[in-house]
Amino acid sequence: MLVTIDKNSGYCFGVEFAIKMAEDEMENSNQLYCLGDIVHNDMEVKRLREKGLIVIDREQLQELTNCKVLIRAHGEPPETYRTAIENNIELIDASCPVVLKLQHRVKNAFDKMERENGQIVIYGKKGHAEVIGLTGQTLEKAVVVMEDADLDKIDYSRPVTLFSQTTKSTKGFYEVSKKIEDRIKSAKGTLNELDFNANDSICRQVSNREPQLKMFAQENDVILFVSGKKSSNGKALYQICLSENPRSYFIESEAELDPEWFHSEDRVGICGATSTPMWLMEQVKSYVESLEENMLHA
């Protein structure tokens, strides 16, 4: 077997930056709070917990005072910063620069839409940490859409400004954009630039992985997609692998591998989400190589 790890997989810049900030901070203290899982990968969360990272939710944040709290790459709504000031909490802000820029764009667009009786629509997963940060810029007035049924929440007689969660599929964004356009045309009989403004705000480091993964899935006989089950980015990228290669398997760690998936002559490709650590993919690679040794000695 030839086992290779996709060189384009693993942490995006934002996640890598957040984990580095957490580790640097914990070198000087044995405890650091983190608002939500620092990354949607249970194995990495466990590793950092053993170093002193304590994951809290927003309710627990309200009870904390005089301590340090890390904001992860997904970003936070304005109310989190207000709570920190009120409770004398020092924030270690590891918000991804791409997300921060998008929050700023959403806030400016919301102010404009308020003046024009329009609405902000966000293509993303309701309740996702990044989406909570984005809707926070709109006084929670933004309409979050992902499924076709969600499109019924939009008032097509009013102007619409559309943005996307940074980790969503580019294809999905343009499909939603087209459906909104069609509904505005249907409601108004026409469509002009004041009616609809679509902003492709997907992170290019994420969207560029789609064509790269397609090629990687085609080049290998078996694909092992390593990701946490909570990762929406992981679910989307795995589907791309599966569409190109039916022998694609979604695993959280090497513990879920089945030796029946492999033949001795296979080319095995290991890849992952933007939240998958390289050390975990290397661990899976070592395990697959040990299976090959067992095949040879069987």
LUMVO-375903 format. One record per residue (C-alpha): x negated, y negated, z negated; residue in one letter; chain; residue number from 0. Coordinates in Angstrom, 3 decimals, padded with zeros to 6 digits. Example, Ala and Ser with C-alpha at 12.3 -4.5 7.8 and 13.67 -1.06 7.14 Angstrom:
% LUMVO-375903
+----------+----------+----------+------+-------+------+
!     east !    north !       up ! resn ! chain ! resi !
+----------+----------+----------+------+-------+------+
! -012.300 !  004.500 ! -007.800 !    A !     A !    0 !
! -013.670 !  001.060 ! -007.140 !    S !     A !    1 !
+----------+----------+----------+------+-------+------+
% end
This chain:
% LUMVO-375903
+----------+----------+----------+------+-------+------+
!     east !    north !       up ! resn ! chain ! resi !
+----------+----------+----------+------+-------+------+
!  000.000 !  000.000 !  000.000 !    M !     A !    0 !
! -001.043 ! -003.541 !  000.695 !    L !     A !    1 !
!  000.270 ! -005.846 ! -002.067 !    V !     A !    2 !
!  000.158 ! -009.628 ! -001.567 !    T !     A !    3 !
!  001.503 ! -012.631 ! -003.475 !    I !     A !    4 !
!  003.075 ! -015.435 ! -001.441 !    D !     A !    5 !
!  000.667 ! -018.375 ! -001.739 !    K !     A !    6 !
!  003.575 ! -020.859 ! -001.484 !    N !     A !    7 !
!  005.510 ! -019.372 ! -004.429 !    S !     A !    8 !
!  005.274 ! -020.353 ! -008.066 !    G !     A !    9 !
!  005.758 ! -023.590 ! -009.919 !    Y !     A !   10 !
!  006.646 ! -026.784 ! -008.149 !    C !     A !   11 !
!  004.727 ! -029.881 ! -009.210 !    F !     A !   12 !
!  007.434 ! -031.039 ! -011.659 !    G !     A !   13 !
!  007.591 ! -027.784 ! -013.629 !    V !     A !   14 !
!  003.796 ! -027.417 ! -013.684 !    E !     A !   15 !
!  003.495 ! -030.984 ! -015.019 !    F !     A !   16 !
!  006.106 ! -030.375 ! -017.779 !    A !     A !   17 !
!  004.435 ! -027.159 ! -018.981 !    I !     A !   18 !
!  001.011 ! -028.841 ! -019.007 !    K !     A !   19 !
!  002.436 ! -031.716 ! -021.104 !    M !     A !   20 !
!  004.005 ! -029.234 ! -023.548 !    A !     A !   21 !
!  000.785 ! -027.225 ! -023.910 !    E !     A !   22 !
! -001.343 ! -030.368 ! -024.365 !    D !     A !   23 !
!  001.017 ! -031.649 ! -027.068 !    E !     A !   24 !
!  001.046 ! -028.302 ! -028.903 !    M !     A !   25 !
! -002.759 ! -028.270 ! -029.059 !    E !     A !   26 !
! -002.496 ! -031.129 ! -031.569 !    N !     A !   27 !
!  000.562 ! -029.878 ! -033.468 !    S !     A !   28 !
!  001.987 ! -026.435 ! -034.094 !    N !     A !   29 !
!  005.576 ! -027.493 ! -033.339 !    Q !     A !   30 !
!  007.316 ! -029.334 ! -030.507 !    L !     A !   31 !
!  011.031 ! -029.510 ! -029.741 !    Y !     A !   32 !
!  012.212 ! -029.136 ! -026.148 !    C !     A !   33 !
!  015.661 ! -030.218 ! -024.993 !    L !     A !   34 !
!  016.866 ! -027.099 ! -023.135 !    G !     A !   35 !
!  014.707 ! -024.327 ! -021.640 !    D !     A !   36 !
!  011.562 ! -025.945 ! -020.233 !    I !     A !   37 !
!  011.904 ! -023.670 ! -017.213 !    V !     A !   38 !
!  014.571 ! -021.172 ! -016.094 !    H !     A !   39 !
!  012.343 ! -018.194 ! -016.781 !    N !     A !   40 !
!  012.768 ! -016.222 ! -020.018 !    D !     A !   41 !
!  009.248 ! -014.755 ! -019.900 !    M !     A !   42 !
!  007.629 ! -018.202 ! -019.748 !    E !     A !   43 !
!  009.990 ! -019.605 ! -022.408 !    V !     A !   44 !
!  008.971 ! -016.707 ! -024.700 !    K !     A !   45 !
!  005.248 ! -017.374 ! -024.082 !    R !     A !   46 !
!  005.626 ! -021.056 ! -024.964 !    L !     A !   47 !
!  007.844 ! -020.289 ! -027.975 !    R !     A !   48 !
!  004.988 ! -018.232 ! -029.396 !    E !     A !   49 !
!  002.798 ! -021.362 ! -029.095 !    K !     A !   50 !
!  005.314 ! -023.449 ! -031.078 !    G !     A !   51 !
!  007.861 ! -024.767 ! -028.562 !    L !     A !   52 !
!  011.349 ! -024.843 ! -030.117 !    I !     A !   53 !
!  014.251 ! -025.054 ! -027.659 !    V !     A !   54 !
!  017.202 ! -027.184 ! -028.830 !    I !     A !   55 !
!  020.494 ! -028.291 ! -027.280 !    D !     A !   56 !
!  022.066 ! -031.766 ! -027.183 !    R !     A !   57 !
!  024.090 ! -031.198 ! -030.377 !    E !     A !   58 !
!  020.933 ! -030.266 ! -032.291 !    Q !     A !   59 !
!  019.203 ! -033.365 ! -030.905 !    L !     A !   60 !
!  021.794 ! -035.535 ! -032.689 !    Q !     A !   61 !
!  020.707 ! -034.029 ! -036.032 !    E !     A !   62 !
!  016.945 ! -034.510 ! -035.549 !    L !     A !   63 !
!  014.991 ! -037.511 ! -036.859 !    T !     A !   64 !
!  011.328 ! -038.611 ! -036.997 !    N !     A !   65 !
!  009.955 ! -035.918 ! -034.688 !    C !     A !   66 !
!  008.759 ! -035.321 ! -031.118 !    K !     A !   67 !
!  011.012 ! -033.959 ! -028.377 !    V !     A !   68 !
!  009.963 ! -032.976 ! -024.864 !    L !     A !   69 !
!  012.183 ! -033.893 ! -021.922 !    I !     A !   70 !
!  011.691 ! -031.267 ! -019.225 !    R !     A !   71 !
!  011.318 ! -031.784 ! -015.474 !    A !     A !   72 !
!  015.097 ! -031.818 ! -014.847 !    H !     A !   73 !
!  015.444 ! -035.288 ! -016.398 !    G !     A !   74 !
!  018.045 ! -036.580 ! -018.867 !    E !     A !   75 !
!  021.022 ! -038.985 ! -018.891 !    P !     A !   76 !
!  020.717 ! -042.442 ! -020.543 !    P !     A !   77 !
!  022.485 ! -041.258 ! -023.730 !    E !     A !   78 !
!  019.497 ! -039.012 ! -024.592 !    T !     A !   79 !
!  017.188 ! -042.036 ! -024.648 !    Y !     A !   80 !
!  019.697 ! -043.961 ! -026.816 !    R !     A !   81 !
!  019.842 ! -041.069 ! -029.300 !    T !     A !   82 !
!  016.031 ! -041.003 ! -029.463 !    A !     A !   83 !
!  015.890 ! -044.713 ! -030.355 !    I !     A !   84 !
!  018.623 ! -044.368 ! -032.994 !    E !     A !   85 !
!  017.015 ! -041.300 ! -034.606 !    N !     A !   86 !
!  013.391 ! -042.473 ! -034.386 !    N !     A !   87 !
!  012.497 ! -039.588 ! -032.064 !    I !     A !   88 !
!  009.349 ! -039.839 ! -029.943 !    E !     A !   89 !
!  010.134 ! -038.534 ! -026.465 !    L !     A !   90 !
!  007.448 ! -036.711 ! -024.493 !    I !     A !   91 !
!  008.965 ! -037.459 ! -021.101 !    D !     A !   92 !
!  008.046 ! -034.810 ! -018.520 !    A !     A !   93 !
!  010.866 ! -035.717 ! -016.108 !    S !     A !   94 !
!  009.819 ! -034.904 ! -012.543 !    C !     A !   95 !
!  008.965 ! -038.100 ! -010.608 !    P !     A !   96 !
!  011.188 ! -036.893 ! -007.736 !    V !     A !   97 !
!  014.140 ! -036.546 ! -010.148 !    V !     A !   98 !
!  013.469 ! -039.930 ! -011.786 !    L !     A !   99 !
!  013.434 ! -041.615 ! -008.369 !    K !     A !  100 !
!  016.738 ! -039.914 ! -007.512 !    L !     A !  101 !
!  018.302 ! -041.030 ! -010.819 !    Q !     A !  102 !
!  017.338 ! -044.614 ! -009.951 !    H !     A !  103 !
!  018.854 ! -044.287 ! -006.442 !    R !     A !  104 !
!  022.085 ! -042.823 ! -007.867 !    V !     A !  105 !
!  022.355 ! -045.654 ! -010.436 !    K !     A !  106 !
!  021.910 ! -048.333 ! -007.736 !    N !     A !  107 !
!  024.388 ! -046.615 ! -005.417 !    A !     A !  108 !
!  026.895 ! -046.266 ! -008.264 !    F !     A !  109 !
!  026.720 ! -049.985 ! -009.046 !    D !     A !  110 !
!  027.350 ! -050.704 ! -005.343 !    K !     A !  111 !
!  030.241 ! -048.210 ! -005.163 !    M !     A !  112 !
!  031.841 ! -049.772 ! -008.276 !    E !     A !  113 !
!  031.900 ! -053.128 ! -006.481 !    R !     A !  114 !
!  033.370 ! -051.550 ! -003.334 !    E !     A !  115 !
!  035.917 ! -049.249 ! -005.035 !    N !     A !  116 !
!  033.905 ! -046.253 ! -003.790 !    G !     A !  117 !
!  032.708 ! -043.025 ! -005.402 !    Q !     A !  118 !
!  029.488 ! -041.094 ! -005.906 !    I !     A !  119 !
!  029.545 ! -037.411 ! -004.927 !    V !     A !  120 !
!  026.744 ! -035.051 ! -005.974 !    I !     A !  121 !
!  026.177 ! -031.730 ! -004.205 !    Y !     A !  122 !
!  024.977 ! -029.538 ! -007.054 !    G !     A !  123 !
!  025.837 ! -027.123 ! -009.811 !    K !     A !  124 !
!  028.148 ! -028.578 ! -012.465 !    K !     A !  125 !
!  026.506 ! -028.326 ! -015.903 !    G !     A !  126 !
!  022.998 ! -027.921 ! -014.439 !    H !     A !  127 !
!  020.472 ! -029.978 ! -016.433 !    A !     A !  128 !
!  019.463 ! -032.126 ! -013.462 !    E !     A !  129 !
!  023.087 ! -032.774 ! -012.502 !    V !     A !  130 !
!  023.897 ! -033.864 ! -016.078 !    I !     A !  131 !
!  021.073 ! -036.402 ! -015.781 !    G !     A !  132 !
!  022.413 ! -037.642 ! -012.443 !    L !     A !  133 !
!  026.064 ! -037.949 ! -013.486 !    T !     A !  134 !
!  024.834 ! -039.827 ! -016.567 !    G !     A !  135 !
!  023.745 ! -042.628 ! -014.226 !    Q !     A !  136 !
!  027.393 ! -043.026 ! -013.126 !    T !     A !  137 !
!  029.115 ! -043.210 ! -016.534 !    L !     A !  138 !
!  030.209 ! -039.598 ! -015.776 !    E !     A !  139 !
!  032.334 ! -040.841 ! -012.848 !    K !     A !  140 !
!  030.443 ! -038.901 ! -010.145 !    A !     A !  141 !
!  032.279 ! -036.018 ! -008.453 !    V !     A !  142 !
!  030.192 ! -032.822 ! -008.489 !    V !     A !  143 !
!  030.809 ! -030.462 ! -005.560 !    V !     A !  144 !
!  029.463 ! -027.064 ! -004.632 !    M !     A !  145 !
!  032.381 ! -024.898 ! -003.432 !    E !     A !  146 !
!  034.991 ! -025.862 ! -000.817 !    D !     A !  147 !
!  037.619 ! -026.146 ! -003.578 !    A !     A !  148 !
!  035.545 ! -028.908 ! -005.213 !    D !     A !  149 !
!  036.027 ! -031.100 ! -002.127 !    L !     A !  150 !
!  039.683 ! -031.616 ! -003.134 !    D !     A !  151 !
!  038.461 ! -033.806 ! -006.045 !    K !     A !  152 !
!  037.263 ! -036.524 ! -003.643 !    I !     A !  153 !
!  039.545 ! -039.424 ! -002.676 !    D !     A !  154 !
!  038.998 ! -039.693 !  001.090 !    Y !     A !  155 !
!  040.735 ! -043.060 !  001.341 !    S !     A !  156 !
!  037.800 ! -044.633 ! -000.551 !    R !     A !  157 !
!  034.105 ! -044.987 !  000.459 !    P !     A !  158 !
!  031.852 ! -042.011 ! -000.424 !    V !     A !  159 !
!  028.128 ! -041.952 ! -001.146 !    T !     A !  160 !
!  026.710 ! -038.414 ! -001.248 !    L !     A !  161 !
!  023.500 ! -037.200 ! -002.919 !    F !     A !  162 !
!  022.123 ! -033.717 ! -003.588 !    S !     A !  163 !
!  020.590 ! -032.006 ! -006.590 !    Q !     A !  164 !
!  016.891 ! -031.787 ! -005.635 !    T !     A !  165 !
!  016.726 ! -027.968 ! -005.679 !    T !     A !  166 !
!  019.760 ! -027.179 ! -003.517 !    K !     A !  167 !
!  019.661 ! -025.620 ! -000.045 !    S !     A !  168 !
!  019.202 ! -028.081 !  002.842 !    T !     A !  169 !
!  021.596 ! -026.027 !  004.973 !    K !     A !  170 !
!  024.235 ! -026.144 !  002.224 !    G !     A !  171 !
!  023.872 ! -029.926 !  001.862 !    F !     A !  172 !
!  024.432 ! -030.589 !  005.568 !    Y !     A !  173 !
!  027.423 ! -028.223 !  005.640 !    E !     A !  174 !
!  029.040 ! -030.110 !  002.729 !    V !     A !  175 !
!  028.187 ! -033.455 !  004.354 !    S !     A !  176 !
!  029.913 ! -032.389 !  007.597 !    K !     A !  177 !
!  033.043 ! -031.226 !  005.707 !    K !     A !  178 !
!  033.291 ! -034.573 !  003.886 !    I !     A !  179 !
!  032.882 ! -036.438 !  007.194 !    E !     A !  180 !
!  035.665 ! -034.377 !  008.759 !    D !     A !  181 !
!  038.015 ! -035.017 !  005.840 !    R !     A !  182 !
!  037.376 ! -038.780 !  005.944 !    I !     A !  183 !
!  038.118 ! -038.796 !  009.692 !    K !     A !  184 !
!  041.282 ! -036.830 !  009.035 !    S !     A !  185 !
!  042.392 ! -039.210 !  006.244 !    A !     A !  186 !
!  041.512 ! -042.466 !  008.017 !    K !     A !  187 !
!  041.641 ! -041.495 !  011.667 !    G !     A !  188 !
!  038.092 ! -042.829 !  012.105 !    T !     A !  189 !
!  034.674 ! -042.865 !  010.411 !    L !     A !  190 !
!  032.378 ! -045.864 !  010.117 !    N !     A !  191 !
!  029.153 ! -046.388 !  008.163 !    E !     A !  192 !
!  031.004 ! -048.122 !  005.307 !    L !     A !  193 !
!  033.156 ! -045.010 !  004.762 !    D !     A !  194 !
!  030.366 ! -042.485 !  004.217 !    F !     A !  195 !
!  026.693 ! -042.567 !  003.306 !    N !     A !  196 !
!  024.949 ! -039.165 !  003.030 !    A !     A !  197 !
!  021.538 ! -039.027 !  001.304 !    N !     A !  198 !
!  019.495 ! -035.853 !  001.701 !    D !     A !  199 !
!  017.752 ! -036.026 ! -001.691 !    S !     A !  200 !
!  016.464 ! -032.427 ! -001.700 !    I !     A !  201 !
!  012.848 ! -032.097 ! -002.807 !    C !     A !  202 !
!  010.712 ! -031.269 !  000.233 !    R !     A !  203 !
!  008.419 ! -029.064 ! -001.845 !    Q !     A !  204 !
!  011.527 ! -026.941 ! -002.467 !    V !     A !  205 !
!  013.161 ! -027.133 !  000.992 !    S !     A !  206 !
!  009.880 ! -026.299 !  002.795 !    N !     A !  207 !
!  009.839 ! -022.954 !  001.010 !    R !     A !  208 !
!  012.837 ! -021.712 !  002.979 !    E !     A !  209 !
!  011.078 ! -021.352 !  006.384 !    P !     A !  210 !
!  007.882 ! -020.157 !  004.658 !    Q !     A !  211 !
!  009.807 ! -017.462 !  002.765 !    L !     A !  212 !
!  011.582 ! -016.301 !  005.923 !    K !     A !  213 !
!  008.216 ! -015.593 !  007.548 !    M !     A !  214 !
!  006.865 ! -013.907 !  004.395 !    F !     A !  215 !
!  009.945 ! -011.655 !  004.166 !    A !     A !  216 !
!  009.541 ! -010.653 !  007.842 !    Q !     A !  217 !
!  005.819 ! -009.877 !  007.436 !    E !     A !  218 !
!  006.340 ! -007.351 !  004.617 !    N !     A !  219 !
!  008.170 ! -004.021 !  004.348 !    D !     A !  220 !
!  009.275 ! -004.596 !  000.742 !    V !     A !  221 !
!  009.893 ! -007.924 ! -000.995 !    I !     A !  222 !
!  009.804 ! -008.278 ! -004.776 !    L !     A !  223 !
!  011.398 ! -011.600 ! -005.670 !    F !     A !  224 !
!  010.403 ! -012.491 ! -009.230 !    V !     A !  225 !
!  012.654 ! -015.013 ! -010.970 !    S !     A !  226 !
!  014.663 ! -015.734 ! -014.083 !    G !     A !  227 !
!  018.342 ! -014.921 ! -013.640 !    K !     A !  228 !
!  019.263 ! -018.478 ! -014.773 !    K !     A !  229 !
!  017.372 ! -020.101 ! -011.894 !    S !     A !  230 !
!  019.743 ! -021.480 ! -009.233 !    S !     A !  231 !
!  016.700 ! -022.098 ! -007.024 !    N !     A !  232 !
!  015.731 ! -018.436 ! -007.501 !    G !     A !  233 !
!  019.175 ! -017.160 ! -006.474 !    K !     A !  234 !
!  019.139 ! -019.281 ! -003.307 !    A !     A !  235 !
!  015.594 ! -018.295 ! -002.279 !    L !     A !  236 !
!  016.246 ! -014.603 ! -002.967 !    Y !     A !  237 !
!  019.230 ! -014.704 ! -000.568 !    Q !     A !  238 !
!  016.886 ! -016.032 !  002.138 !    I !     A !  239 !
!  014.553 ! -013.056 !  001.586 !    C !     A !  240 !
!  017.444 ! -010.607 !  001.619 !    L !     A !  241 !
!  018.841 ! -012.037 !  004.875 !    S !     A !  242 !
!  015.468 ! -011.405 !  006.552 !    E !     A !  243 !
!  014.544 ! -008.146 !  004.815 !    N !     A !  244 !
!  017.134 ! -005.673 !  003.411 !    P !     A !  245 !
!  014.422 ! -004.103 !  001.223 !    R !     A !  246 !
!  014.272 ! -007.211 ! -000.978 !    S !     A !  247 !
!  014.671 ! -006.784 ! -004.740 !    Y !     A !  248 !
!  015.363 ! -009.432 ! -007.397 !    F !     A !  249 !
!  013.459 ! -008.718 ! -010.640 !    I !     A !  250 !
!  012.687 ! -010.671 ! -013.812 !    E !     A !  251 !
!  009.564 ! -008.648 ! -014.601 !    S !     A !  252 !
!  007.694 ! -005.457 ! -013.707 !    E !     A !  253 !
!  009.897 ! -003.584 ! -016.231 !    A !     A !  254 !
!  012.712 ! -003.621 ! -013.635 !    E !     A !  255 !
!  010.669 ! -001.996 ! -010.845 !    L !     A !  256 !
!  011.800 !  001.354 ! -009.454 !    D !     A !  257 !
!  009.036 !  003.548 ! -007.915 !    P !     A !  258 !
!  011.662 !  004.832 ! -005.441 !    E !     A !  259 !
!  011.558 !  001.441 ! -003.671 !    W !     A !  260 !
!  008.049 !  002.072 ! -002.310 !    F !     A !  261 !
!  006.247 !  004.300 !  000.192 !    H !     A !  262 !
!  002.459 !  004.619 !  000.246 !    S !     A !  263 !
!  002.166 !  002.934 !  003.690 !    E !     A !  264 !
!  004.318 ! -000.122 !  002.733 !    D !     A !  265 !
!  003.241 ! -003.733 !  002.828 !    R !     A !  266 !
!  004.648 ! -005.192 ! -000.390 !    V !     A !  267 !
!  005.166 ! -008.942 ! -000.723 !    G !     A !  268 !
!  005.646 ! -010.642 ! -004.092 !    I !     A !  269 !
!  007.217 ! -014.090 ! -004.234 !    C !     A !  270 !
!  009.261 ! -016.224 ! -006.605 !    G !     A !  271 !
!  011.178 ! -019.381 ! -007.430 !    A !     A !  272 !
!  009.871 ! -022.848 ! -008.311 !    T !     A !  273 !
!  010.301 ! -021.722 ! -011.934 !    S !     A !  274 !
!  008.280 ! -018.475 ! -011.603 !    T !     A !  275 !
!  004.811 ! -018.556 ! -013.217 !    P !     A !  276 !
!  001.889 ! -017.216 ! -011.183 !    M !     A !  277 !
!  000.740 ! -015.062 ! -014.131 !    W !     A !  278 !
!  004.051 ! -013.170 ! -013.968 !    L !     A !  279 !
!  003.736 ! -012.468 ! -010.222 !    M !     A !  280 !
!  000.151 ! -011.274 ! -010.820 !    E !     A !  281 !
!  001.424 ! -008.976 ! -013.585 !    Q !     A !  282 !
!  003.969 ! -007.490 ! -011.132 !    V !     A !  283 !
!  001.209 ! -007.040 ! -008.525 !    K !     A !  284 !
! -000.991 ! -005.124 ! -010.991 !    S !     A !  285 !
!  001.910 ! -002.876 ! -011.910 !    Y !     A !  286 !
!  002.747 ! -002.084 ! -008.263 !    V !     A !  287 !
! -000.919 ! -001.256 ! -007.613 !    E !     A !  288 !
! -000.880 !  001.131 ! -010.592 !    S !     A !  289 !
!  002.184 !  002.839 ! -009.060 !    L !     A !  290 !
!  000.202 !  003.363 ! -005.860 !    E !     A !  291 !
! -002.575 !  005.086 ! -007.828 !    E !     A !  292 !
!  000.034 !  007.420 ! -009.323 !    N !     A !  293 !
!  001.348 !  008.192 ! -005.806 !    M !     A !  294 !
! -002.151 !  009.105 ! -004.628 !    L !     A !  295 !
! -002.697 !  011.426 ! -007.607 !    H !     A !  296 !
!  000.762 !  012.974 ! -007.484 !    A !     A !  297 !
+----------+----------+----------+------+-------+------+
% end
